[in-house]
């Protein structure tokens, strides 16, 4: 048996892929991540409000999601209800972070891998040089500006507080964000799916994923030529807990089950080759992320594609790309609701309880999937703090009974580059995986 070690490029942090080969195929795969930042230890012994400044530093890409999970956990522990205005603003800013992440991921992480296979693709997708690479940076930057309009800054925002938010939103910010969303939709239709809105909506309703054009069609044709359209399948068990568009639960055996039970989520002990802890729900490994969200929400395009290709690499990628449209439309509806409550208070509390106690969960959907924060407070001081990230679900290591989700997805592939391409579909971030 041959063992090959690959230092992974274009990764948030550092990671290594260890592949074991037999008869020209990958017999075993390990995602090796050994770094750790110890954020949970840093929080112990601090006042609970400190978590709102520290947890957004877990990751430079999804820091907003960590803020939302942290403030939600504090509110759950202290039985605090934020105002409707604050809920809407938080949901909008968190969803914007997901959007800008999706755009950058597809053009800066997924498509550049294919330039190693076909020279002609470099004009569009080569890192730092490709036309679409630069366009994606511009689009994502405008979306990030939208986050800052509502939260004061991005990244590392800390504007969410127990009971609400510290910022005030005016009609000017609403108008600016609406224009950003219009431009994002235009980019999506012209470049990502390459069609008029009415044609895309028709494809969406009919579940006609083969009718999509633009860069999505380029991606699917590349997958077909490389023989990886159906590659990268894992357990076909998918989970979502943060209610990005009002739904959560888990998908297994073609059945969507009800609300996620946080008490049945378990972190196991670390293994030697990874600083991450495996995560299991009801004792089983689950994949989290856009594919789970799109299936649970009933997206006809993804349901149709999944029925044919299961939880393969290409379905996972397309689910994330198409979620750009779903989230954009959801934000537009939330802006209409926010307009009606702009005069409401931004927070439900006049002061924060200094000697608070309690335990609580915060569950949100980050770009990569379900993020969970849990804390215990006594006399206003954090006694326990734990974080389960989406990357732990997807990139976490094996346990005694199961390979990790991404590990299983690479077994059977016949090329080291194909293994990296499949792994990239889970959006590798060593920082969030080990935090």
C-alpha positions as CSV (number, residue, x, y, z in Angstrom):
1,X,0.0,0.0,0.0
2,X,1.3,3.4,-1.0
3,X,0.8,6.4,1.3
4,X,0.9,10.0,-0.1
5,X,1.0,13.2,1.8
6,X,-0.3,16.4,0.2
7,X,0.0,19.9,1.7
8,X,-3.3,21.6,0.7
9,X,-3.2,25.0,-1.0
10,X,-5.9,27.7,-0.7
11,X,-6.9,26.7,2.8
12,X,-8.0,28.9,5.6
13,X,-5.1,28.0,8.0
14,X,-3.1,24.8,7.3
15,X,-4.0,21.3,6.5
16,X,-2.6,18.1,5.0
17,X,-4.2,15.3,3.1
18,X,-3.0,11.7,3.7
19,X,-4.0,9.3,1.0
20,X,-3.5,5.5,1.1
21,X,-3.5,3.9,-2.4
22,X,-4.3,0.4,-3.5
23,X,-4.6,-0.8,-7.1
24,X,-4.8,2.7,-8.4
25,X,-7.6,3.9,-6.1
26,X,-7.8,5.7,-2.8
27,X,-8.4,3.0,-0.1
28,X,-8.2,5.4,2.8
29,X,-8.0,9.2,3.3
30,X,-7.3,11.4,6.3
31,X,-7.7,15.1,6.7
32,X,-4.8,16.0,9.0
33,X,-5.3,19.3,11.0
34,X,-3.1,19.7,14.0
35,X,-3.2,23.4,14.9
36,X,-5.5,24.7,17.6
37,X,-6.3,28.2,19.0
38,X,-7.9,27.3,22.3
39,X,-10.7,30.0,22.1
40,X,-12.9,28.0,24.4
41,X,-10.2,28.0,27.1
42,X,-9.6,31.7,26.6
43,X,-13.3,32.3,27.5
44,X,-13.3,30.5,30.8
45,X,-13.3,32.8,33.9
46,X,-14.3,35.9,31.9
47,X,-17.5,37.9,32.1
48,X,-20.1,36.6,29.6
49,X,-20.1,39.8,27.6
50,X,-16.4,39.2,26.7
51,X,-17.6,36.3,24.5
52,X,-19.2,38.8,22.1
53,X,-15.7,40.3,21.4
54,X,-13.7,37.1,21.5
55,X,-15.7,34.5,19.6
56,X,-15.9,36.5,16.3
57,X,-12.1,36.0,16.2
58,X,-12.4,32.2,15.9
59,X,-12.4,32.7,12.1
60,X,-11.7,35.5,9.8
61,X,-14.2,34.2,7.2
62,X,-17.3,33.3,9.3
63,X,-16.7,35.5,12.4
64,X,-20.2,37.0,12.1
65,X,-21.8,33.6,12.5
66,X,-19.8,33.1,15.7
67,X,-21.1,36.4,17.1
68,X,-24.7,35.4,16.3
69,X,-24.2,31.9,17.9
70,X,-22.6,33.5,21.0
71,X,-25.2,36.1,21.6
72,X,-28.0,33.6,21.1
73,X,-26.4,31.2,23.6
74,X,-26.2,34.1,26.2
75,X,-29.9,35.0,25.5
76,X,-30.9,31.4,25.9
77,X,-29.0,31.1,29.2
78,X,-30.4,34.3,30.6
79,X,-33.9,34.0,29.1
80,X,-33.6,37.2,27.2
81,X,-35.8,37.9,24.1
82,X,-34.4,40.4,21.5
83,X,-36.6,42.8,19.8
84,X,-38.2,42.0,16.4
85,X,-36.1,44.7,14.8
86,X,-32.9,43.2,16.2
87,X,-33.9,39.7,15.0
88,X,-34.4,41.0,11.5
89,X,-31.1,43.0,11.4
90,X,-29.1,40.0,12.8
91,X,-30.7,37.6,10.3
92,X,-29.9,40.0,7.4
93,X,-26.3,40.5,8.3
94,X,-25.7,36.9,9.0
95,X,-27.2,35.9,5.7
96,X,-25.1,38.5,3.9
97,X,-21.9,36.9,5.3
98,X,-23.1,33.6,3.9
99,X,-23.7,35.2,0.5
100,X,-20.3,36.8,0.1
101,X,-18.7,33.6,1.3
102,X,-20.6,31.5,-1.3
103,X,-19.5,33.8,-4.2
104,X,-15.8,33.7,-3.2
105,X,-15.8,30.0,-2.5
106,X,-17.0,29.0,-6.0
107,X,-14.7,31.4,-7.9
108,X,-11.7,31.4,-5.7
109,X,-11.6,27.9,-4.4
110,X,-13.6,25.5,-6.6
111,X,-13.1,26.7,-10.2
112,X,-9.3,27.4,-9.9
113,X,-8.7,23.6,-9.4
114,X,-10.0,22.9,-12.9
115,X,-7.4,25.3,-14.4
116,X,-4.9,22.7,-13.5
117,X,-6.7,20.3,-15.9
118,X,-7.5,22.6,-18.8
119,X,-5.3,25.5,-19.8
120,X,-8.0,27.5,-21.6
121,X,-9.9,28.0,-18.3
122,X,-7.1,30.2,-16.9
123,X,-8.4,33.3,-18.6
124,X,-11.5,33.2,-16.5
125,X,-10.7,31.3,-13.3
126,X,-6.9,31.5,-12.6
127,X,-6.2,32.8,-9.1
128,X,-5.3,36.5,-9.1
129,X,-5.4,36.8,-12.9
130,X,-8.7,35.4,-14.1
131,X,-11.5,37.7,-15.2
132,X,-14.2,36.0,-13.2
133,X,-11.9,35.7,-10.2
134,X,-11.7,39.5,-10.1
135,X,-15.4,40.0,-10.7
136,X,-16.1,37.7,-7.7
137,X,-13.9,39.7,-5.4
138,X,-15.8,42.9,-6.4
139,X,-19.2,41.3,-5.9
140,X,-18.2,39.8,-2.5
141,X,-16.8,43.2,-1.4
142,X,-20.0,44.9,-2.1
143,X,-21.9,42.3,0.0
144,X,-19.5,42.8,2.8
145,X,-20.1,46.5,2.6
146,X,-23.8,45.7,3.2
147,X,-22.9,43.9,6.4
148,X,-20.9,46.9,7.6
149,X,-23.8,49.2,6.9
150,X,-25.9,47.4,9.5
151,X,-23.3,46.2,11.9
152,X,-20.7,49.0,11.9
153,X,-17.8,46.9,10.7
154,X,-16.9,43.6,9.1
155,X,-15.1,41.3,9.8
156,X,-15.1,40.8,13.6
157,X,-18.4,42.7,14.2
158,X,-19.5,42.9,17.8
159,X,-22.7,44.9,17.5
160,X,-25.1,42.1,18.7
161,X,-25.7,42.3,22.4
162,X,-28.1,40.4,24.7
163,X,-31.6,41.7,23.9
164,X,-30.7,43.4,20.6
165,X,-28.1,45.4,18.7
166,X,-26.1,48.5,19.2
167,X,-26.7,50.0,15.8
168,X,-29.5,52.0,14.4
169,X,-30.8,51.4,10.8
170,X,-32.3,54.0,8.6
171,X,-34.1,53.9,5.2
172,X,-30.8,55.0,3.7
173,X,-29.1,51.7,4.6
174,X,-32.2,49.8,3.4
175,X,-32.0,51.5,0.0
176,X,-28.3,50.9,-0.3
177,X,-28.6,47.2,0.5
178,X,-31.5,46.8,-1.9
179,X,-29.2,48.1,-4.7
180,X,-26.4,45.7,-3.7
181,X,-28.9,42.8,-3.9
182,X,-30.1,43.9,-7.3
183,X,-26.5,43.9,-8.6
184,X,-25.9,40.5,-7.0
185,X,-28.9,39.0,-8.7
186,X,-27.7,40.5,-12.0
187,X,-24.3,38.8,-11.5
188,X,-26.0,35.5,-10.6
189,X,-28.2,35.5,-13.7
190,X,-25.7,36.7,-16.2
191,X,-22.6,34.8,-15.1
192,X,-23.4,32.0,-12.7
193,X,-26.5,30.5,-14.5
194,X,-26.3,32.4,-17.8
195,X,-30.0,33.0,-18.3
196,X,-32.9,35.5,-18.0
197,X,-34.7,35.5,-14.7
198,X,-37.9,34.0,-16.1
199,X,-35.9,31.1,-17.7
200,X,-34.1,30.4,-14.4
201,X,-37.3,30.5,-12.4
202,X,-38.8,28.0,-14.9
203,X,-35.8,25.7,-14.5
204,X,-36.0,26.0,-10.8
205,X,-39.7,25.1,-10.6
206,X,-39.2,22.1,-13.0
207,X,-36.1,20.9,-11.3
208,X,-34.3,21.1,-14.6
209,X,-30.7,21.4,-13.5
210,X,-29.3,20.4,-16.9
211,X,-30.9,23.5,-18.4
212,X,-28.7,25.9,-16.4
213,X,-26.1,27.8,-18.3
214,X,-23.2,30.2,-17.4
215,X,-20.4,29.1,-15.2
216,X,-22.6,26.4,-13.6
217,X,-22.8,24.7,-17.0
218,X,-19.1,25.0,-17.4
219,X,-18.6,23.4,-14.0
220,X,-21.0,20.5,-14.8
221,X,-19.4,19.9,-18.2
222,X,-15.9,19.8,-16.5
223,X,-17.2,17.3,-14.0
224,X,-18.6,15.1,-16.8
225,X,-15.3,15.2,-18.8
226,X,-13.3,14.4,-15.7
227,X,-15.6,11.5,-14.7
228,X,-16.4,13.1,-11.3
229,X,-20.0,14.1,-11.8
230,X,-21.1,11.3,-9.4
231,X,-17.9,11.2,-7.4
232,X,-17.5,12.4,-3.8
233,X,-20.5,10.6,-2.2
234,X,-20.5,10.2,1.5
235,X,-23.2,8.9,3.9
236,X,-26.1,10.9,2.4
237,X,-27.1,12.0,5.9
238,X,-27.5,15.7,6.1
239,X,-28.3,18.0,9.0
240,X,-29.3,21.7,9.5
241,X,-30.1,23.4,12.8
242,X,-29.9,27.1,12.4
243,X,-33.1,27.9,10.5
244,X,-31.5,30.1,7.8
245,X,-34.8,30.2,6.0
246,X,-37.2,28.9,8.6
247,X,-36.5,25.2,8.4
248,X,-34.2,22.9,10.3
249,X,-33.9,19.1,10.9
250,X,-32.1,16.3,9.2
251,X,-32.3,14.4,5.9
252,X,-31.8,10.6,6.0
253,X,-33.1,7.8,3.7
254,X,-35.0,10.4,1.6
255,X,-37.0,11.5,4.7
256,X,-36.8,15.0,6.2
257,X,-37.1,14.7,10.0
258,X,-38.1,17.3,12.5
259,X,-36.4,19.7,14.7
260,X,-32.7,19.1,15.7
261,X,-32.3,17.9,19.2
262,X,-29.1,19.5,20.6
263,X,-29.0,17.0,23.5
264,X,-28.3,14.2,21.0
265,X,-25.2,15.9,19.5
266,X,-22.0,14.5,20.8
267,X,-18.4,15.5,20.5
268,X,-16.0,12.5,20.7
269,X,-12.4,12.3,21.7
270,X,-9.7,13.6,19.3
271,X,-7.7,11.2,17.2
272,X,-3.9,11.4,16.8
273,X,-3.9,13.0,13.3
274,X,-6.3,15.8,13.9
275,X,-6.8,18.6,16.4
276,X,-10.6,18.4,15.7
277,X,-13.1,16.3,17.6
278,X,-15.5,14.1,15.6
279,X,-19.2,15.1,16.0
280,X,-22.1,12.7,15.8
281,X,-25.8,13.1,15.9
282,X,-27.7,10.1,17.4
283,X,-24.3,8.3,17.1
284,X,-24.0,8.9,13.3
285,X,-21.9,11.2,11.1
286,X,-23.9,13.8,9.3
287,X,-22.9,16.4,6.6
288,X,-24.0,19.9,7.2
289,X,-24.1,22.9,4.9
290,X,-26.0,24.2,1.8
291,X,-26.9,20.8,0.5
292,X,-28.6,20.0,3.7
293,X,-30.4,23.3,3.8
294,X,-31.5,23.1,0.2
295,X,-32.9,19.6,0.5
296,X,-34.7,20.4,3.8
297,X,-36.2,23.6,2.3
298,X,-37.4,21.6,-0.7
299,X,-35.4,23.3,-3.6
300,X,-36.8,21.5,-6.7
301,X,-33.5,21.8,-8.6
302,X,-31.4,20.2,-5.8
303,X,-34.0,17.6,-5.0
304,X,-34.0,16.5,-8.7
305,X,-30.2,16.5,-8.9
306,X,-29.9,14.7,-5.6
307,X,-32.4,12.0,-6.6
308,X,-30.1,11.2,-9.5
309,X,-26.6,11.8,-8.1
310,X,-27.1,11.6,-4.3
311,X,-24.7,13.5,-2.1
312,X,-22.0,13.7,-4.7
313,X,-19.4,16.4,-5.2
314,X,-21.3,18.1,-8.1
315,X,-24.6,18.2,-6.1
316,X,-22.8,19.7,-3.1
317,X,-21.3,22.5,-5.2
318,X,-24.5,23.3,-7.1
319,X,-26.5,23.5,-3.9
320,X,-24.2,26.1,-2.5
321,X,-24.2,28.1,-5.8
322,X,-28.0,28.1,-6.0
323,X,-28.4,29.1,-2.4
324,X,-27.1,32.5,-3.4
325,X,-30.5,33.1,-5.1
326,X,-32.5,31.6,-2.3
327,X,-30.8,33.7,0.4
328,X,-31.0,36.9,-1.7
329,X,-34.7,36.5,-2.1
330,X,-35.1,35.8,1.6
331,X,-33.1,39.0,2.5
332,X,-35.4,41.0,0.2
333,X,-38.4,39.8,2.2
334,X,-36.8,40.6,5.5
335,X,-36.0,44.1,4.4
336,X,-39.7,44.7,3.7
337,X,-40.5,43.5,7.3
338,X,-37.6,45.6,8.8
339,X,-39.0,48.7,7.1
340,X,-42.2,48.4,9.1
341,X,-40.4,48.2,12.5
342,X,-37.6,50.7,12.0
343,X,-39.0,52.9,14.8
344,X,-38.9,50.1,17.3
345,X,-36.2,49.9,20.0
346,X,-33.0,48.2,19.0
347,X,-32.7,46.4,22.3
348,X,-35.1,45.0,24.9
349,X,-32.7,45.6,27.8
350,X,-31.8,48.9,29.6
351,X,-28.9,47.2,31.4
352,X,-27.3,43.7,31.5
353,X,-27.6,41.5,34.6
354,X,-24.1,41.5,36.2
355,X,-24.7,38.4,38.5
356,X,-26.4,36.3,35.9
357,X,-26.4,32.5,35.8
358,X,-27.7,29.8,33.5
359,X,-26.8,27.5,30.6
360,X,-27.8,28.0,27.0
361,X,-27.3,27.0,23.3
362,X,-26.9,29.3,20.3
363,X,-27.5,27.5,17.0
364,X,-27.0,29.3,13.6
365,X,-26.3,28.5,10.0
366,X,-22.9,29.7,8.8
367,X,-21.9,29.4,5.2
368,X,-20.4,25.9,5.7
369,X,-23.4,24.7,7.8
370,X,-24.6,24.4,11.4
371,X,-22.6,26.2,14.1
372,X,-23.4,25.6,17.8
373,X,-22.2,27.5,20.8
374,X,-23.0,26.3,24.3
375,X,-22.1,28.1,27.6
376,X,-22.7,28.0,31.3
377,X,-22.7,31.2,33.4
378,X,-22.4,31.6,37.2
379,X,-22.3,35.0,38.9
380,X,-21.8,36.6,35.5
381,X,-18.7,34.5,34.8
382,X,-18.3,31.9,32.1
383,X,-17.8,28.5,33.7
384,X,-18.0,26.3,30.5
385,X,-17.9,27.2,26.8
386,X,-17.9,24.8,23.9
387,X,-18.1,25.3,20.1
388,X,-19.1,22.8,17.4
389,X,-18.3,24.2,14.0
390,X,-19.6,23.1,10.6
391,X,-16.1,22.0,9.7
392,X,-16.1,19.6,12.6
393,X,-19.2,17.9,11.1
394,X,-17.8,17.7,7.6
395,X,-14.0,17.6,8.0
396,X,-13.7,16.0,11.5
397,X,-11.9,12.7,11.7
398,X,-13.1,9.2,12.1
399,X,-14.3,7.4,15.2
400,X,-14.3,3.7,16.1
401,X,-17.3,3.1,13.9
402,X,-17.2,5.6,11.0
403,X,-14.9,7.5,8.8
404,X,-15.3,11.3,8.8
405,X,-17.8,12.6,6.2
406,X,-15.1,14.1,3.9
407,X,-12.8,11.1,4.4
408,X,-15.5,8.7,3.1
409,X,-16.2,11.0,0.2
410,X,-12.6,10.6,-1.1
411,X,-12.4,6.8,-0.9
412,X,-12.4,5.2,-4.3
413,X,-11.1,8.2,-6.3
414,X,-8.3,7.6,-8.7
415,X,-6.5,10.9,-8.8
416,X,-4.8,13.1,-6.0
417,X,-6.2,16.2,-7.8
418,X,-9.7,14.7,-7.8
419,X,-9.3,14.1,-4.0
420,X,-8.4,17.7,-3.5
421,X,-11.4,18.8,-5.7
422,X,-13.8,16.7,-3.7
423,X,-12.4,17.9,-0.4
424,X,-12.7,21.5,-1.6
425,X,-16.5,21.0,-1.9
426,X,-16.6,20.9,1.9
427,X,-14.8,24.3,2.1
428,X,-11.7,23.4,4.1
429,X,-11.0,25.7,7.1
430,X,-8.5,24.4,9.6
431,X,-9.1,27.4,11.9
432,X,-12.8,26.6,12.4
433,X,-12.2,22.9,12.5
434,X,-10.0,23.0,15.5
435,X,-10.7,26.5,16.9
